Amino acid sequence: MKITTEKENNIKIAVISSRELLITDVQSALDFMATVSFEAGCDRIILNKSAICEDFFNLRTGLAGEILQKFINYHMKIAIVGDFSMYSSKNLKDFIYECNNGKDIFFLSNEKQAVEKLRISYS
């Protein structure tokens, strides 16, 4: 895992690149958040969807809800970047839509969009 940072509007954003799966279950998500927080001092993260296991995108597993609740609980904002058009589940599309209209979790097609969303400071 490689962590680089971007600074926008005095907000530091961790950009994570990895060729391996980083999030496969709740514990790996907690470990991931702790590593990013410790190594980069960031509470805003951009992560490519390829670093997250496919079970996350099957809402029936409950994995996405469990993991994303941890991000909320620990006040970490995340933008997951990638192509989500391959998923045909209406529930997943609705979930992504709702997340993108919130202020903590985003599913976006590219890093530029992710930086734009994460650079906004919500009170």
Helices and strands as residue ranges (DSSP letters): E 2-8, E 11-17, H 26-40, E 44-48, G 49-51, G 54-57, G 59-61, H 63-73, E 77-81, H 90-100, E 105-108, H 111-118
